[in-house]
Amino acid sequence: MATTFDAYYYAHGCGRPYQRDGLWLAQFGAVADRIVRDIGPGSVLDVGCAYGLLVETLRERGVEAYGVDVSDYAISQAAPAVQEYVSVGSATEPFGRTYELIVTIEVLEHLPPEQAEP
């Protein structure tokens, strides 16, 4: 599955090119603001984090945020400031620790039905 989420996918499969730019950062910044304001978690895991934009914007707001994604390509595109907080991993594997909040945005619909069901 990880090879599906390559450079071509991020350039053409997200409605508009997915990249670290002002529009995407503003979108994830708004999500981060809402998470901080409405939930106030101390720790967050973004499963399917892609380039780590939510991880980046949450960390800017003082949240201990981490991310995992199945795509080696996506993880390689994370900003240097968050590289140590994002890694290759799957939503179907144990996370290794607990988090106060786990976020999945545009993830579950990509899982085969047998992996998405409890």
Buried (B, 14 or more C-beta within 10 A) or exposed (E): EBEEBBEEBBEEEEEEEBBBEEEBBEEBBEBBEEBBEEEEBEBBBBBBBBBBBBBBBBBBEEBBBBBBBBBEBBBEBBBEEBEEBBBBBBBEEEBEEEBEBBBEEEBEEBBEEEEEEE
